[in-house]
Amino acid sequence: MSSIETVLEQALGVVLLAIAVILVIAGTRRLTNLAKVVASGGAGDADLAYESAADPVVTPDEVTYSDLIVLLSTRLQNDIVIDGTAISADTYTPALISNYAFPVFSHYRQSLHFDTDGNISYVEYNGY
């Protein structure tokens, strides 16, 4: 029985190695073709270089003062904290913008804070 098991293990190893080699060759061929297209300047917006299952939502970690004022000129979706000044999304309206005094900086660093369920609990902006 030991020799049969050895033969089966070696056969399975050869099959897995063959599959790995085929995948590497296919991937290399695809990358080579893409490199040729990009080098010739023929790649356009319609050409697919990479595709993921779901596009991640990427939020910029830096906003300007004017972006912050635009945010405060609309209805808030989440609670926000601007340099220690907390603004509740439930009670805030754009008419109350003058009630909140926060320092004026040219840029603010945005950081998202999540609750235990993975939802955004509040967004914090710190000026610099």
N, C-alpha and C positions, 0 to 999 in steps of 0.2 A: 504494500500500500504506500509506503514511503516514496517509492520511485514514481508512482502515479501522481501523488501530490506535488512532487518536485516538478514534474513535467507540466502539470496544470498551472502551477505558479509561474513557471518560466514562460509558458504560452500567454498567460494573462499579462505578464510584464512586457512581452514583445508587442502585444496588441495595444496596450496603453502607451508604450513608447511610440508606436506608429501613429496613433491618434495625435499625440503631442507634436510630433514632427510635422504632420499634415497641418495642424492649426498654426504652428509657427510659420510655415511656408506661406499659408494663405494670408496671415497677418502681415508678413513681410511684403508680399506682393501688393496688398492693398496700400500699405504705407509708401511703397516705392511709386506706385501710380499716383498717389496724392502728392508726393514730393515733386514728381515731374510736372504735374498740372500747376502746382503753386510756383515752381521755378519758372515756368513759361508765362506766368501771369494770367493764366486762364481760369483761375479759381474765382468764382463769383459767390454771391450770397446764397444762391440756390444749391451750391455744392455742399454735400454733407460730409463733415470731417469727423464729427463725434456726436453721438446721440445718447442721452441717458433716459432712464425710465420715467423720471419726473424732474422737471426743471425746479431747482431749489429757489426759494424766495430769498434773494440777497438784498439786505438793506444796507445802505451806505452808513459807515460809522462816523461820518463827518457831515454836518449841515452848516449852512451859513445863517447869519442873523435874519436875512430876508426870508429864507426858507422856513425858519421858525415862526416868523410873523405870519406867513402864508398858512402854516399849520394852525396857528391860533385864530386865524380868520375863518376857519371852518369848524364844523362840529367834530369834536374829538372822538376817536374810536377807542382809545385807551387812556388810562390815567397817565399823566406825565409829571416829571419833576425837572424843573429848570434851575440849576444851581441852588438846590435846597428848597425852592418854592414849589410846593405840591399843588397840582391842578387836577381836580376830579373830573372825569369825563361825563359823569352823571349830572353834575350841576353846572358845568361850564357852558356858556354860550358866547359867541363872538362879541356880543355887546359888553361883556365883562373884561375884555382884554386890558383896559386901563386900570383895573383893580389890582392887577398883579405887577409887582415891581421886581424885576430881575435884572441883573447886570447885563450891559450890552457888550458883547464880544463879537469879533468878526466871524469867528467859527466856534462851533459847538461839537463836542464829541458825543455821539449817540450810543447808548448802551441799552439793550433790551433785558428786562428782568422777567423770568418765567415763574409760574406757580408749579406745584407738584404734578399737575396734569399736562404740563408742557404748553399751556396757553400763556400769552403775554399778560403779565399782571400790571406792569407799568413800563414806561419808556423814560429813561433819564438822559438829560442833556447837561453837559458840563462845558462851560465856556473856557476858551484859552486864547 
